Amino acid sequence: MNPSRMRRLRPVPDAEPQMMFRTIHGYRRAFRMAGEGPALLLLHGIGDNSATWTEIIPHLAENYTVIAPDLLGHGRSDKPRADYSVAAYANGMRDLLSTLGTDHATVIGHSLGGGIAMQFAYQFPQMVDRLILVSAGGITKDVHPLLRLAATPILNEALKLLRLPGAVPAVRWVGTVLTRLHGTAMRPGAALHDTPDLVRILTELPDPAAYEAYLRTLRAVVDWRGQTVTMLDRCYLTASLPVQLIWGDWDTVIPVSHAHSAHAAMPDSRLEIFRGAGHFPFRDDPLRFVHTVEEFLSDTRPSPFDEARWRQRLNIGTVEKTLTPDVSTRAAVLDAVGSAERSAT
């Protein structure tokens, strides 16, 4: 086990989140909620659920109202045959917050949840106080090869083998062995760092409804060539929005180079790289994660939405001179924005 994963947070029994439910458009949506104060909306990644935030929620709930949903198709939320695009997820978050009487929130998104957070800020800028993007998807094409394969029919059929008796325990056993190897002979390599969390997510897929929802979600953002959605072409719209980027330098799912590209494209954003952390920095080092989030929240103030300024920025578009002076990073951003193979929702 990586030593950084031993840095646990102290228990906060009085702030443990409650699992709650709302039915919206006929579908049950599950979410964890705790605390009082300004709202924080926590969005998990693909195949995951709100339990991924369990350790940090009580600490953030000491000063904030924390809302951590199971995205539609995930966790204890319903898993209908529905639209699982990032735009549809953003609409769902708008509706959930509305039912809770929450007009605005700071949005914290991990992986797919980071892409949804950026889409939410684009679709409903008046509802977003700040953005915290954690190993976020939707920046450039690079993504773990297994996710590219999972979007193809061949691996889709292979994943159905998880439904066979004994398959899930076998996967867990392999994950345990690989994790132990990573913690001994293979250290300090990063290749197996995220194995425990990836195995945890994989073992949720045998349920047919969860599996179909996972595939629909994956295919909305990834194909065999990589990620198909980018937000770099509209990052200039965050110019007055406080943005914090958090990444692990051992992230093999979405490489840390994406963090530098996003940082270059988002004027005045903050960037925090967790050394020795992988795709789940909030699980690798929850103590540092909570400290980074709380410091960002205390140092920044929500920027009121200005419709006239938003309209002006839309008319001007991306301004190259606002990008980083680093030549290679600037070129990567401009290439991603101008690529004909990239789509933006």
Secondary structure by P-SEA (a helix, b strand, c coil): cccccccccccccccbbbbbbbbcccbbbbbbbbbbcbbbbbbbccccccccccccccccccccbbbbbccccccccccccccccaaaaaaaaaaaaaaacccccbbbbccaaaaaaaaaaaaccccccbbbbcccccccccccaaaaaaacaaaaaaaacccccaaaaaaaaaaaaaaaaaaccccccccccaaaaaaaaaaacccaaaaaaaaaaaaaccccccccccccccccccccbbbbbbbbcccccccaaaaaaaaaaccbbbbbbbcccccccccccaaaaaaaaaaaaaacccccccaaaaaaaaaaccccccccccaaaaaaaaaaaaccccccc
